[in-house]
Amino acid sequence: MKYQKRVLVTSEAEVIIKKLKAQIGGELMFHQSGGCCDGSAPMCFEKGDFLLSNSDVFLGEIAGCGFFMSASQFEYWKHCELTIDVVQGRGSSFSLEIPLGVRFHTRSRIFREEELKNLCPVVNGEEYLTGFQD
């Protein structure tokens, strides 16, 4: 079964992700920040540097990177498709792209009625870490 993705990535953001993967020499992950520093912004970390728990949810992958947010924040965003983009300018966060003079940015739109019926399943962070496969 082909699911409706909950999170997408622009080609411009994908270029930055590939550059960061090459610099790090490893895998990356994203967590949608719920506040602080840059407000609600997608934060990019080396995989494993952000500790996941059952209070986080896995929304899907972008450019081969897991994308997560807190379960409480997901309650507000569960009806939205998220698109991760990149914009010029330094953010004030701990996200890996900041030294490049760019920052990741989330754009959203509300799913159409027919899309809501076929959304990709969401699992908590602990389920993801133990090998969830959709």
Secondary structure, 3 states (H helix, E strand, C coil): CCCECCEEECHHHHHHHHHHHHHHCCCEEEEECCCCCCCCCEEEEECCCCCCCCCEEEEEEECCEEEEEEHHHHHHHCCEEEEEEEEECCCCCCCCCHHHCEEEEEEEEECCHHHHCCECCCEEHHHHHCCCCC
